[in-house]
Amino acid sequence: MAEAFQFELVSPERLLLSAKVTDVIVPGSEGEFGVGAGHSPFLSTMRPGVVKALSEDGSKHEYFVRGGFADVSASGMTVLAEQAIPMADLDAGYIAQQIQDASEDVADAKDEDARQAARLVLSQLQELQAAIKAS
């Protein structure tokens, strides 16, 4: 059995998950990455996507996050999400609304840098929508 480590998922509203886990998969800004016990410390930004954690008892926890930070340290891992919702609570309408909001952000961007950042978020949300439909 894999060694467990402390994992916490926090949104601005509340602590969503605090558990001993064996694996966590995070949608990093540069690509998806996995963390296990004893991983080297690092800090990463996150893109919109799904954080997946496997508890030491075998239960799975999946949360949609809309960006944030992942902090891996010697004491464990903390994900600070801009927004986090359990995947079981998501519906197609929620993701569609997130896509609509991101489309408006693209249209309302004040300069090209802001427009590029908004387009990136929009494309990531569209990929997430396609992945949810495919599952």
A tleap script that builds the chain and sets N, CA, C and O, in Angstrom:
source leaprc.protein.ff14SB
mol = sequence {
  NMET ALA GLU ALA PHE GLN PHE GLU LEU VAL
  SER PRO GLU ARG LEU LEU LEU SER ALA LYS
  VAL THR ASP VAL ILE VAL PRO GLY SER GLU
  GLY GLU PHE GLY VAL GLY ALA GLY HIE SER
  PRO PHE LEU SER THR MET ARG PRO GLY VAL
  VAL LYS ALA LEU SER GLU ASP GLY SER LYS
  HIE GLU TYR PHE VAL ARG GLY GLY PHE ALA
  ASP VAL SER ALA SER GLY MET THR VAL LEU
  ALA GLU GLN ALA ILE PRO MET ALA ASP LEU
  ASP ALA GLY TYR ILE ALA GLN GLN ILE GLN
  ASP ALA SER GLU ASP VAL ALA ASP ALA LYS
  ASP GLU ASP ALA ARG GLN ALA ALA ARG LEU
  VAL LEU SER GLN LEU GLN GLU LEU GLN ALA
  ALA ILE LYS ALA CSER
}
set mol.1.N position { 0.838 -1.180 0.000 }
set mol.1.CA position { 0.000 0.000 0.000 }
set mol.1.C position { 0.886 1.247 0.000 }
set mol.1.O position { 1.899 1.301 0.696 }
set mol.2.N position { 0.491 2.243 -0.787 }
set mol.2.CA position { 1.265 3.470 -0.901 }
set mol.2.C position { 1.208 4.273 0.399 }
set mol.2.O position { 0.222 4.237 1.135 }
set mol.3.N position { 2.280 4.987 0.651 }
set mol.3.CA position { 2.356 5.829 1.847 }
set mol.3.C position { 1.407 7.018 1.702 }
set mol.3.O position { 1.269 7.571 0.610 }
set mol.4.N position { 0.760 7.411 2.785 }
set mol.4.CA position { -0.194 8.520 2.762 }
set mol.4.C position { 0.465 9.816 3.235 }
set mol.4.O position { 1.466 9.797 3.952 }
set mol.5.N position { -0.116 10.932 2.820 }
set mol.5.CA position { 0.332 12.250 3.252 }
set mol.5.C position { -0.891 13.140 3.441 }
set mol.5.O position { -1.976 12.830 2.949 }
set mol.6.N position { -0.710 14.247 4.154 }
set mol.6.CA position { -1.819 15.153 4.438 }
set mol.6.C position { -2.120 16.014 3.217 }
set mol.6.O position { -1.214 16.590 2.615 }
set mol.7.N position { -3.410 16.098 2.852 }
set mol.7.CA position { -3.859 16.912 1.720 }
set mol.7.C position { -5.028 17.776 2.166 }
set mol.7.O position { -5.940 17.313 2.849 }
set mol.8.N position { -4.982 19.043 1.765 }
set mol.8.CA position { -6.094 19.946 2.034 }
set mol.8.C position { -6.457 20.704 0.772 }
set mol.8.O position { -5.590 21.179 0.039 }
set mol.9.N position { -7.763 20.808 0.532 }
set mol.9.CA position { -8.307 21.594 -0.573 }
set mol.9.C position { -9.136 22.707 0.044 }
set mol.9.O position { -10.097 22.457 0.771 }
set mol.10.N position { -8.744 23.952 -0.259 }
set mol.10.CA position { -9.358 25.117 0.362 }
set mol.10.C position { -9.857 26.063 -0.720 }
set mol.10.O position { -9.151 26.334 -1.692 }
set mol.11.N position { -11.082 26.568 -0.547 }
set mol.11.CA position { -11.610 27.622 -1.411 }
set mol.11.C position { -11.761 28.875 -0.554 }
set mol.11.O position { -11.613 28.795 0.666 }
set mol.12.N position { -12.050 30.026 -1.149 }
set mol.12.CA position { -12.232 31.229 -0.330 }
set mol.12.C position { -13.354 31.081 0.709 }
set mol.12.O position { -13.332 31.733 1.753 }
set mol.13.N position { -14.320 30.226 0.411 }
set mol.13.CA position { -15.461 30.064 1.310 }
set mol.13.C position { -15.182 29.130 2.477 }
set mol.13.O position { -15.637 29.371 3.595 }
set mol.14.N position { -14.412 28.035 2.210 }
set mol.14.CA position { -14.270 27.032 3.261 }
set mol.14.C position { -13.220 25.978 2.921 }
set mol.14.O position { -12.709 25.911 1.803 }
set mol.15.N position { -12.921 25.166 3.921 }
set mol.15.CA position { -12.081 23.986 3.738 }
set mol.15.C position { -12.977 22.886 3.174 }
set mol.15.O position { -13.945 22.483 3.819 }
set mol.16.N position { -12.662 22.402 1.979 }
set mol.16.CA position { -13.491 21.391 1.323 }
set mol.16.C position { -13.066 19.974 1.651 }
set mol.16.O position { -13.903 19.077 1.753 }
set mol.17.N position { -11.764 19.768 1.816 }
set mol.17.CA position { -11.269 18.429 2.077 }
set mol.17.C position { -9.983 18.516 2.888 }
set mol.17.O position { -9.081 19.288 2.562 }
set mol.18.N position { -9.911 17.729 3.927 }
set mol.18.CA position { -8.693 17.556 4.709 }
set mol.18.C position { -8.609 16.069 4.995 }
set mol.18.O position { -9.400 15.532 5.770 }
set mol.19.N position { -7.637 15.397 4.361 }
set mol.19.CA position { -7.588 13.938 4.459 }
set mol.19.C position { -6.177 13.424 4.239 }
set mol.19.O position { -5.330 14.103 3.659 }
set mol.20.N position { -5.945 12.210 4.713 }
set mol.20.CA position { -4.721 11.484 4.390 }
set mol.20.C position { -4.963 10.824 3.039 }
set mol.20.O position { -5.915 10.060 2.876 }
set mol.21.N position { -4.104 11.120 2.077 }
set mol.21.CA position { -4.256 10.598 0.719 }
set mol.21.C position { -2.968 9.918 0.272 }
set mol.21.O position { -1.901 10.129 0.849 }
set mol.22.N position { -3.092 9.099 -0.767 }
set mol.22.CA position { -1.914 8.442 -1.326 }
set mol.22.C position { -1.481 9.082 -2.639 }
set mol.22.O position { -0.307 9.023 -3.006 }
set mol.23.N position { -2.430 9.694 -3.348 }
set mol.23.CA position { -2.134 10.327 -4.636 }
set mol.23.C position { -3.052 11.520 -4.852 }
set mol.23.O position { -4.213 11.511 -4.440 }
set mol.24.N position { -2.513 12.553 -5.507 }
set mol.24.CA position { -3.312 13.704 -5.920 }
set mol.24.C position { -2.900 14.048 -7.345 }
set mol.24.O position { -1.712 14.067 -7.668 }
set mol.25.N position { -3.889 14.320 -8.199 }
set mol.25.CA position { -3.632 14.776 -9.565 }
set mol.25.C position { -4.228 16.172 -9.686 }
set mol.25.O position { -5.380 16.405 -9.319 }
set mol.26.N position { -3.421 17.101 -10.209 }
set mol.26.CA position { -3.780 18.514 -10.245 }
set mol.26.C position { -3.649 19.050 -11.670 }
set mol.26.O position { -2.705 18.698 -12.378 }
set mol.27.N position { -4.603 19.913 -12.104 }
set mol.27.CA position { -4.489 20.549 -13.417 }
set mol.27.C position { -3.567 21.766 -13.348 }
set mol.27.O position { -4.039 22.896 -13.225 }
set mol.28.N position { -2.276 21.542 -13.427 }
set mol.28.CA position { -1.312 22.639 -13.370 }
set mol.28.C position { -1.374 23.509 -14.610 }
set mol.28.O position { -1.825 23.066 -15.666 }
set mol.29.N position { -0.925 24.737 -14.484 }
set mol.29.CA position { -0.927 25.660 -15.623 }
set mol.29.C position { -0.091 25.153 -16.785 }
set mol.29.O position { -0.396 25.433 -17.944 }
set mol.30.N position { 0.961 24.408 -16.478 }
set mol.30.CA position { 1.842 23.877 -17.516 }
set mol.30.C position { 1.489 22.445 -17.890 }
set mol.30.O position { 2.179 21.822 -18.697 }
set mol.31.N position { 0.424 21.926 -17.311 }
set mol.31.CA position { -0.006 20.559 -17.593 }
set mol.31.C position { -0.370 19.834 -16.311 }
set mol.31.O position { -0.020 20.266 -15.213 }
set mol.32.N position { -1.068 18.741 -16.466 }
set mol.32.CA position { -1.501 17.955 -15.317 }
set mol.32.C position { -0.292 17.311 -14.638 }
set mol.32.O position { 0.634 16.860 -15.313 }
set mol.33.N position { -0.302 17.268 -13.295 }
set mol.33.CA position { 0.788 16.613 -12.575 }
set mol.33.C position { 0.234 15.834 -11.391 }
set mol.33.O position { -0.839 16.137 -10.868 }
set mol.34.N position { 0.989 14.829 -10.986 }
set mol.34.CA position { 0.609 13.993 -9.857 }
set mol.34.C position { 1.583 14.160 -8.707 }
set mol.34.O position { 2.764 14.444 -8.910 }
set mol.35.N position { 1.069 13.980 -7.491 }
set mol.35.CA position { 1.878 14.100 -6.281 }
set mol.35.C position { 1.605 12.894 -5.394 }
set mol.35.O position { 0.456 12.501 -5.189 }
set mol.36.N position { 2.675 12.318 -4.875 }
set mol.36.CA position { 2.584 11.230 -3.906 }
set mol.36.C position { 3.404 11.592 -2.681 }
set mol.36.O position { 4.059 12.634 -2.655 }
set mol.37.N position { 3.373 10.747 -1.678 }
set mol.37.CA position { 4.141 10.986 -0.452 }
set mol.37.C position { 5.624 11.128 -0.786 }
set mol.37.O position { 6.146 10.405 -1.635 }
set mol.38.N position { 6.295 12.056 -0.121 }
set mol.38.CA position { 7.722 12.255 -0.325 }
set mol.38.C position { 8.087 13.069 -1.553 }
set mol.38.O position { 9.265 13.183 -1.891 }
set mol.39.N position { 7.091 13.639 -2.229 }
set mol.39.CA position { 7.358 14.445 -3.427 }
set mol.39.C position { 8.204 15.659 -3.056 }
set mol.39.O position { 8.085 16.190 -1.952 }
set mol.40.N position { 9.042 16.087 -3.962 }
set mol.40.CA position { 9.853 17.290 -3.744 }
set mol.40.C position { 8.947 18.507 -3.575 }
set mol.40.O position { 7.930 18.618 -4.260 }
set mol.41.N position { 9.302 19.417 -2.674 }
set mol.41.CA position { 8.493 20.620 -2.479 }
set mol.41.C position { 8.488 21.498 -3.731 }
set mol.41.O position { 9.511 21.645 -4.401 }
set mol.42.N position { 7.341 22.074 -4.035 }
set mol.42.CA position { 7.226 23.043 -5.118 }
set mol.42.C position { 5.898 23.770 -5.017 }
set mol.42.O position { 5.015 23.374 -4.256 }
set mol.43.N position { 5.766 24.838 -5.791 }
set mol.43.CA position { 4.549 25.631 -5.854 }
set mol.43.C position { 4.175 25.765 -7.317 }
set mol.43.O position { 5.038 26.029 -8.155 }
set mol.44.N position { 2.892 25.585 -7.638 }
set mol.44.CA position { 2.435 25.681 -9.022 }
set mol.44.C position { 1.113 26.428 -9.083 }
set mol.44.O position { 0.293 26.340 -8.169 }
set mol.45.N position { 0.917 27.162 -10.166 }
set mol.45.CA position { -0.404 27.717 -10.432 }
set mol.45.C position { -1.245 26.635 -11.095 }
set mol.45.O position { -0.715 25.665 -11.637 }
set mol.46.N position { -2.565 26.814 -11.045 }
set mol.46.CA position { -3.470 25.827 -11.636 }
set mol.46.C position { -4.360 26.493 -12.672 }
set mol.46.O position { -4.668 27.681 -12.583 }
set mol.47.N position { -4.761 25.704 -13.649 }
set mol.47.CA position { -5.745 26.127 -14.638 }
set mol.47.C position { -7.085 25.515 -14.246 }
set mol.47.O position { -7.125 24.648 -13.373 }
set mol.48.N position { -8.178 25.940 -14.864 }
set mol.48.CA position { -9.450 25.274 -14.593 }
set mol.48.C position { -9.359 23.793 -14.950 }
set mol.48.O position { -8.804 23.429 -15.987 }
set mol.49.N position { -9.898 22.958 -14.098 }
set mol.49.CA position { -9.854 21.521 -14.329 }
set mol.49.C position { -10.314 20.757 -13.107 }
set mol.49.O position { -11.015 21.296 -12.250 }
set mol.50.N position { -9.917 19.502 -13.033 }
set mol.50.CA position { -10.369 18.628 -11.953 }
set mol.50.C position { -9.187 18.195 -11.090 }
set mol.50.O position { -8.198 17.662 -11.594 }
set mol.51.N position { -9.302 18.431 -9.785 }
set mol.51.CA position { -8.345 17.916 -8.807 }
set mol.51.C position { -8.881 16.569 -8.351 }
set mol.51.O position { -10.040 16.452 -7.951 }
set mol.52.N position { -8.025 15.549 -8.414 }
set mol.52.CA position { -8.423 14.195 -8.021 }
set mol.52.C position { -7.519 13.729 -6.888 }
set mol.52.O position { -6.294 13.787 -6.995 }
set mol.53.N position { -8.134 13.267 -5.799 }
set mol.53.CA position { -7.371 12.770 -4.651 }
set mol.53.C position { -7.869 11.379 -4.290 }
set mol.53.O position { -9.072 11.117 -4.282 }
set mol.54.N position { -6.923 10.488 -3.990 }
set mol.54.CA position { -7.245 9.124 -3.582 }
set mol.54.C position { -6.877 8.969 -2.110 }
set mol.54.O position { -5.702 9.017 -1.745 }
set mol.55.N position { -7.897 8.782 -1.266 }
set mol.55.CA position { -7.671 8.616 0.178 }
set mol.55.C position { -7.015 7.282 0.462 }
set mol.55.O position { -7.092 6.353 -0.342 }
set mol.56.N position { -6.363 7.194 1.622 }
set mol.56.CA position { -5.694 5.943 1.977 }
set mol.56.C position { -6.684 4.800 2.156 }
set mol.56.O position { -6.290 3.636 2.087 }
set mol.57.N position { -7.970 5.105 2.387 }
set mol.57.CA position { -8.981 4.046 2.488 }
set mol.57.C position { -9.539 3.640 1.122 }
set mol.57.O position { -10.422 2.787 1.035 }
set mol.58.N position { -9.012 4.263 0.048 }
set mol.58.CA position { -9.426 3.918 -1.309 }
set mol.58.C position { -10.531 4.787 -1.881 }
set mol.58.O position { -10.863 4.653 -3.058 }
set mol.59.N position { -11.112 5.680 -1.077 }
set mol.59.CA position { -12.172 6.546 -1.598 }
set mol.59.C position { -11.569 7.641 -2.483 }
set mol.59.O position { -10.467 8.132 -2.238 }
set mol.60.N position { -12.332 8.005 -3.521 }
set mol.60.CA position { -11.883 9.019 -4.476 }
set mol.60.C position { -12.623 10.325 -4.226 }
set mol.60.O position { -13.816 10.337 -3.926 }
set mol.61.N position { -11.885 11.428 -4.358 }
set mol.61.CA position { -12.448 12.766 -4.197 }
set mol.61.C position { -12.102 13.547 -5.460 }
set mol.61.O position { -10.930 13.640 -5.827 }
set mol.62.N position { -13.118 14.112 -6.134 }
set mol.62.CA position { -12.889 14.889 -7.351 }
set mol.62.C position { -13.601 16.228 -7.231 }
set mol.62.O position { -14.785 16.296 -6.899 }
set mol.63.N position { -12.849 17.298 -7.510 }
set mol.63.CA position { -13.379 18.651 -7.420 }
set mol.63.C position { -13.011 19.432 -8.671 }
set mol.63.O position { -11.868 19.387 -9.125 }
set mol.64.N position { -13.985 20.153 -9.229 }
set mol.64.CA position { -13.707 21.111 -10.291 }
set mol.64.C position { -13.129 22.348 -9.625 }
set mol.64.O position { -13.705 22.871 -8.671 }
set mol.65.N position { -11.983 22.821 -10.131 }
set mol.65.CA position { -11.380 24.052 -9.621 }
set mol.65.C position { -11.255 25.050 -10.757 }
set mol.65.O position { -11.020 24.677 -11.906 }
set mol.66.N position { -11.413 26.305 -10.427 }
set mol.66.CA position { -11.269 27.359 -11.421 }
set mol.66.C position { -10.013 28.149 -11.087 }
set mol.66.O position { -10.079 29.310 -10.682 }
set mol.67.N position { -8.859 27.494 -11.267 }
set mol.67.CA position { -7.579 28.138 -11.006 }
set mol.67.C position { -7.210 28.152 -9.534 }
set mol.67.O position { -7.982 27.728 -8.674 }
set mol.68.N position { -6.007 28.650 -9.265 }
set mol.68.CA position { -5.507 28.731 -7.902 }
set mol.68.C position { -4.046 28.318 -7.831 }
set mol.68.O position { -3.297 28.455 -8.799 }
set mol.69.N position { -3.651 27.803 -6.656 }
set mol.69.CA position { -2.270 27.402 -6.416 }
set mol.69.C position { -2.220 26.039 -5.747 }
set mol.69.O position { -3.100 25.690 -4.960 }
set mol.70.N position { -1.195 25.280 -6.063 }
set mol.70.CA position { -0.922 24.004 -5.399 }
set mol.70.C position { 0.437 24.137 -4.725 }
set mol.70.O position { 1.427 24.487 -5.367 }
set mol.71.N position { 0.474 23.857 -3.426 }
set mol.71.CA position { 1.692 23.982 -2.631 }
set mol.71.C position { 2.042 22.617 -2.049 }
set mol.71.O position { 1.299 22.065 -1.237 }
set mol.72.N position { 3.182 22.085 -2.475 }
set mol.72.CA position { 3.663 20.802 -1.964 }
set mol.72.C position { 4.835 21.099 -1.037 }
set mol.72.O position { 5.789 21.776 -1.420 }
set mol.73.N position { 4.751 20.582 0.196 }
set mol.73.CA position { 5.821 20.799 1.173 }
set mol.73.C position { 6.143 19.480 1.858 }
set mol.73.O position { 5.515 18.457 1.587 }
set mol.74.N position { 7.117 19.516 2.739 }
set mol.74.CA position { 7.493 18.307 3.474 }
set mol.74.C position { 6.352 17.804 4.354 }
set mol.74.O position { 6.282 16.613 4.658 }
set mol.75.N position { 5.457 18.705 4.764 }
set mol.75.CA position { 4.349 18.311 5.647 }
set mol.75.C position { 3.100 17.858 4.900 }
set mol.75.O position { 2.148 17.392 5.526 }
set mol.76.N position { 3.085 17.987 3.573 }
set mol.76.CA position { 1.920 17.561 2.797 }
set mol.76.C position { 1.663 18.468 1.615 }
set mol.76.O position { 2.588 19.064 1.063 }
set mol.77.N position { 0.394 18.573 1.226 }
set mol.77.CA position { 0.013 19.363 0.057 }
set mol.77.C position { -1.247 20.150 0.359 }
set mol.77.O position { -2.187 19.642 0.969 }
set mol.78.N position { -1.247 21.416 -0.085 }
set mol.78.CA position { -2.423 22.263 0.043 }
set mol.78.C position { -2.756 22.829 -1.326 }
set mol.78.O position { -1.882 23.354 -2.016 }
set mol.79.N position { -4.019 22.722 -1.718 }
set mol.79.CA position { -4.513 23.350 -2.930 }
set mol.79.C position { -5.392 24.517 -2.499 }
set mol.79.O position { -6.385 24.336 -1.794 }
set mol.80.N position { -5.013 25.712 -2.932 }
set mol.80.CA position { -5.784 26.925 -2.677 }
set mol.80.C position { -6.487 27.269 -3.981 }
set mol.80.O position { -5.876 27.825 -4.894 }
set mol.81.N position { -7.764 26.940 -4.067 }
set mol.81.CA position { -8.518 27.106 -5.306 }
set mol.81.C position { -9.294 28.416 -5.306 }
set mol.81.O position { -9.872 28.803 -4.290 }
set mol.82.N position { -9.306 29.100 -6.454 }
set mol.82.CA position { -10.123 30.302 -6.592 }
set mol.82.C position { -11.589 29.951 -6.389 }
set mol.82.O position { -12.357 30.718 -5.808 }
set mol.83.N position { -11.957 28.776 -6.879 }
set mol.83.CA position { -13.310 28.255 -6.738 }
set mol.83.C position { -13.200 26.744 -6.820 }
set mol.83.O position { -12.434 26.229 -7.634 }
set mol.84.N position { -13.944 26.022 -5.998 }
set mol.84.CA position { -13.908 24.559 -6.027 }
set mol.84.C position { -15.298 24.007 -5.742 }
set mol.84.O position { -15.982 24.441 -4.815 }
set mol.85.N position { -15.700 23.034 -6.565 }
set mol.85.CA position { -17.018 22.417 -6.443 }
set mol.85.C position { -16.855 20.919 -6.620 }
set mol.85.O position { -16.181 20.483 -7.554 }
set mol.86.N position { -17.460 20.113 -5.738 }
set mol.86.CA position { -17.393 18.659 -5.941 }
set mol.86.C position { -17.944 18.283 -7.319 }
set mol.86.O position { -18.982 18.798 -7.736 }
set mol.87.N position { -17.259 17.400 -8.016 }
set mol.87.CA position { -17.702 16.984 -9.349 }
set mol.87.C position { -19.124 16.423 -9.309 }
set mol.87.O position { -19.882 16.592 -10.264 }
set mol.88.N position { -19.486 15.766 -8.224 }
set mol.88.CA position { -20.831 15.196 -8.106 }
set mol.88.C position { -21.906 16.285 -8.108 }
set mol.88.O position { -23.062 16.015 -8.434 }
set mol.89.N position { -21.528 17.515 -7.746 }
set mol.89.CA position { -22.488 18.621 -7.700 }
set mol.89.C position { -22.561 19.408 -9.001 }
set mol.89.O position { -23.409 20.289 -9.140 }
set mol.90.N position { -21.686 19.104 -9.954 }
set mol.90.CA position { -21.660 19.846 -11.217 }
set mol.90.C position { -22.730 19.347 -12.164 }
set mol.90.O position { -23.075 18.165 -12.177 }
set mol.91.N position { -23.243 20.265 -12.952 }
set mol.91.CA position { -24.132 19.867 -14.035 }
set mol.91.C position { -23.715 20.627 -15.292 }
set mol.91.O position { -22.905 21.552 -15.233 }
set mol.92.N position { -24.274 20.227 -16.412 }
set mol.92.CA position { -23.905 20.836 -17.693 }
set mol.92.C position { -24.193 22.332 -17.695 }
set mol.92.O position { -23.455 23.103 -18.309 }
set mol.93.N position { -25.250 22.748 -17.019 }
set mol.93.CA position { -25.603 24.164 -16.973 }
set mol.93.C position { -24.558 25.010 -16.279 }
set mol.93.O position { -24.304 26.143 -16.687 }
set mol.94.N position { -23.947 24.472 -15.230 }
set mol.94.CA position { -22.916 25.212 -14.508 }
set mol.94.C position { -21.712 25.470 -15.406 }
set mol.94.O position { -21.230 26.599 -15.496 }
set mol.95.N position { -21.230 24.426 -16.067 }
set mol.95.CA position { -20.069 24.589 -16.953 }
set mol.95.C position { -20.417 25.524 -18.108 }
set mol.95.O position { -19.596 26.353 -18.502 }
set mol.96.N position { -21.623 25.397 -18.654 }
set mol.96.CA position { -22.047 26.287 -19.743 }
set mol.96.C position { -22.022 27.745 -19.277 }
set mol.96.O position { -21.622 28.628 -20.035 }
set mol.97.N position { -22.446 28.002 -18.042 }
set mol.97.CA position { -22.424 29.363 -17.510 }
set mol.97.C position { -20.987 29.853 -17.332 }
set mol.97.O position { -20.691 31.014 -17.616 }
set mol.98.N position { -20.091 28.979 -16.866 }
set mol.98.CA position { -18.682 29.350 -16.737 }
set mol.98.C position { -18.099 29.715 -18.106 }
set mol.98.O position { -17.322 30.663 -18.224 }
set mol.99.N position { -18.478 28.956 -19.134 }
set mol.99.CA position { -18.004 29.234 -20.497 }
set mol.99.C position { -18.565 30.569 -20.982 }
set mol.99.O position { -17.842 31.353 -21.596 }
set mol.100.N position { -19.833 30.832 -20.716 }
set mol.100.CA position { -20.440 32.111 -21.098 }
set mol.100.C position { -19.713 33.270 -20.414 }
set mol.100.O position { -19.411 34.279 -21.050 }
set mol.101.N position { -19.434 33.122 -19.121 }
set mol.101.CA position { -18.712 34.170 -18.388 }
set mol.101.C position { -17.321 34.394 -18.974 }
set mol.101.O position { -16.879 35.535 -19.113 }
set mol.102.N position { -16.631 33.305 -19.318 }
set mol.102.CA position { -15.293 33.418 -19.901 }
set mol.102.C position { -15.357 34.079 -21.278 }
set mol.102.O position { -14.472 34.859 -21.632 }
set mol.103.N position { -16.395 33.775 -22.055 }
set mol.103.CA position { -16.573 34.416 -23.371 }
set mol.103.C position { -16.753 35.921 -23.206 }
set mol.103.O position { -16.207 36.709 -23.978 }
set mol.104.N position { -17.517 36.310 -22.201 }
set mol.104.CA position { -17.704 37.735 -21.923 }
set mol.104.C position { -16.395 38.383 -21.483 }
set mol.104.O position { -16.128 39.535 -21.823 }
set mol.105.N position { -15.581 37.649 -20.729 }
set mol.105.CA position { -14.274 38.173 -20.326 }
set mol.105.C position { -13.395 38.439 -21.543 }
set mol.105.O position { -12.663 39.428 -21.579 }
set mol.106.N position { -13.465 37.554 -22.545 }
set mol.106.CA position { -12.704 37.762 -23.787 }
set mol.106.C position { -13.190 39.037 -24.467 }
set mol.106.O position { -12.382 39.873 -24.871 }
set mol.107.N position { -14.505 39.187 -24.594 }
set mol.107.CA position { -15.075 40.354 -25.270 }
set mol.107.C position { -14.788 41.656 -24.521 }
set mol.107.O position { -14.621 42.705 -25.143 }
set mol.108.N position { -14.730 41.591 -23.197 }
set mol.108.CA position { -14.542 42.796 -22.384 }
set mol.108.C position { -13.082 43.124 -22.082 }
set mol.108.O position { -12.803 44.119 -21.413 }
set mol.109.N position { -12.155 42.314 -22.559 }
set mol.109.CA position { -10.734 42.518 -22.249 }
set mol.109.C position { -10.276 43.900 -22.707 }
set mol.109.O position { -10.618 44.355 -23.799 }
set mol.110.N position { -9.499 44.556 -21.854 }
set mol.110.CA position { -9.045 45.925 -22.122 }
set mol.110.C position { -7.829 45.992 -23.040 }
set mol.110.O position { -7.610 47.000 -23.713 }
set mol.111.N position { -7.035 44.917 -23.070 }
set mol.111.CA position { -5.851 44.905 -23.922 }
set mol.111.C position { -5.587 43.475 -24.402 }
set mol.111.O position { -6.271 42.534 -23.999 }
set mol.112.N position { -4.599 43.336 -25.253 }
set mol.112.CA position { -4.328 42.026 -25.856 }
set mol.112.C position { -3.857 40.996 -24.835 }
set mol.112.O position { -4.205 39.821 -24.947 }
set mol.113.N position { -3.075 41.409 -23.845 }
set mol.113.CA position { -2.633 40.463 -22.814 }
set mol.113.C position { -3.827 39.902 -22.045 }
set mol.113.O position { -3.909 38.697 -21.807 }
set mol.114.N position { -4.746 40.779 -21.659 }
set mol.114.CA position { -5.946 40.337 -20.937 }
set mol.114.C position { -6.805 39.447 -21.830 }
set mol.114.O position { -7.391 38.471 -21.360 }
set mol.115.N position { -6.880 39.784 -23.113 }
set mol.115.CA position { -7.669 38.986 -24.060 }
set mol.115.C position { -7.066 37.585 -24.215 }
set mol.115.O position { -7.798 36.595 -24.242 }
set mol.116.N position { -5.750 37.501 -24.315 }
set mol.116.CA position { -5.084 36.197 -24.434 }
set mol.116.C position { -5.318 35.348 -23.185 }
set mol.116.O position { -5.591 34.152 -23.290 }
set mol.117.N position { -5.213 35.959 -22.012 }
set mol.117.CA position { -5.443 35.227 -20.761 }
set mol.117.C position { -6.884 34.730 -20.694 }
set mol.117.O position { -7.133 33.598 -20.280 }
set mol.118.N position { -7.829 35.570 -21.098 }
set mol.118.CA position { -9.242 35.174 -21.086 }
set mol.118.C position { -9.508 34.066 -22.105 }
set mol.118.O position { -10.291 33.155 -21.837 }
set mol.119.N position { -8.868 34.136 -23.259 }
set mol.119.CA position { -9.032 33.074 -24.271 }
set mol.119.C position { -8.501 31.741 -23.757 }
set mol.119.O position { -9.083 30.689 -24.021 }
set mol.120.N position { -7.399 31.790 -23.025 }
set mol.120.CA position { -6.831 30.567 -22.466 }
set mol.120.C position { -7.806 29.924 -21.479 }
set mol.120.O position { -8.037 28.716 -21.535 }
set mol.121.N position { -8.378 30.720 -20.580 }
set mol.121.CA position { -9.358 30.198 -19.621 }
set mol.121.C position { -10.561 29.632 -20.365 }
set mol.121.O position { -11.058 28.560 -20.020 }
set mol.122.N position { -11.031 30.348 -21.384 }
set mol.122.CA position { -12.170 29.879 -22.174 }
set mol.122.C position { -11.874 28.532 -22.818 }
set mol.122.O position { -12.706 27.626 -22.759 }
set mol.123.N position { -10.710 28.384 -23.427 }
set mol.123.CA position { -10.383 27.115 -24.090 }
set mol.123.C position { -10.248 25.983 -23.071 }
set mol.123.O position { -10.630 24.848 -23.351 }
set mol.124.N position { -9.707 26.288 -21.895 }
set mol.124.CA position { -9.583 25.262 -20.859 }
set mol.124.C position { -10.958 24.810 -20.369 }
set mol.124.O position { -11.174 23.621 -20.134 }
set mol.125.N position { -11.878 25.744 -20.216 }
set mol.125.CA position { -13.236 25.385 -19.801 }
set mol.125.C position { -13.946 24.569 -20.881 }
set mol.125.O position { -14.687 23.635 -20.573 }
set mol.126.N position { -13.719 24.921 -22.136 }
set mol.126.CA position { -14.320 24.151 -23.226 }
set mol.126.C position { -13.764 22.729 -23.258 }
set mol.126.O position { -14.503 21.781 -23.526 }
set mol.127.N position { -12.468 22.574 -22.988 }
set mol.127.CA position { -11.874 21.234 -22.910 }
set mol.127.C position { -12.480 20.444 -21.756 }
set mol.127.O position { -12.764 19.254 -21.892 }
set mol.128.N position { -12.676 21.108 -20.624 }
set mol.128.CA position { -13.291 20.451 -19.475 }
set mol.128.C position { -14.713 20.007 -19.812 }
set mol.128.O position { -15.119 18.897 -19.467 }
set mol.129.N position { -15.463 20.868 -20.481 }
set mol.129.CA position { -16.834 20.523 -20.871 }
set mol.129.C position { -16.838 19.293 -21.774 }
set mol.129.O position { -17.662 18.396 -21.601 }
set mol.130.N position { -15.925 19.252 -22.726 }
set mol.130.CA position { -15.839 18.096 -23.630 }
set mol.130.C position { -15.468 16.831 -22.861 }
set mol.130.O position { -16.000 15.756 -23.140 }
set mol.131.N position { -14.561 16.953 -21.900 }
set mol.131.CA position { -14.146 15.789 -21.112 }
set mol.131.C position { -15.292 15.269 -20.251 }
set mol.131.O position { -15.461 14.058 -20.105 }
set mol.132.N position { -16.076 16.176 -19.684 }
set mol.132.CA position { -17.212 15.768 -18.858 }
set mol.132.C position { -18.265 15.080 -19.717 }
set mol.132.O position { -18.845 14.076 -19.303 }
set mol.133.N position { -18.514 15.611 -20.908 }
set mol.133.CA position { -19.493 14.991 -21.812 }
set mol.133.C position { -19.040 13.607 -22.248 }
set mol.133.O position { -19.859 12.706 -22.426 }
set mol.134.N position { -17.721 13.440 -22.420 }
set mol.134.CA position { -17.184 12.156 -22.889 }
set mol.134.C position { -17.201 11.092 -21.796 }
set mol.134.O position { -17.176 9.897 -22.091 }
set mol.135.N position { -17.244 11.522 -20.532 }
set mol.135.CA position { -17.177 10.531 -19.443 }
set mol.135.C position { -18.531 9.976 -19.062 }
set mol.135.O position { -18.625 9.137 -18.166 }
savepdb mol mol.pdb
quit
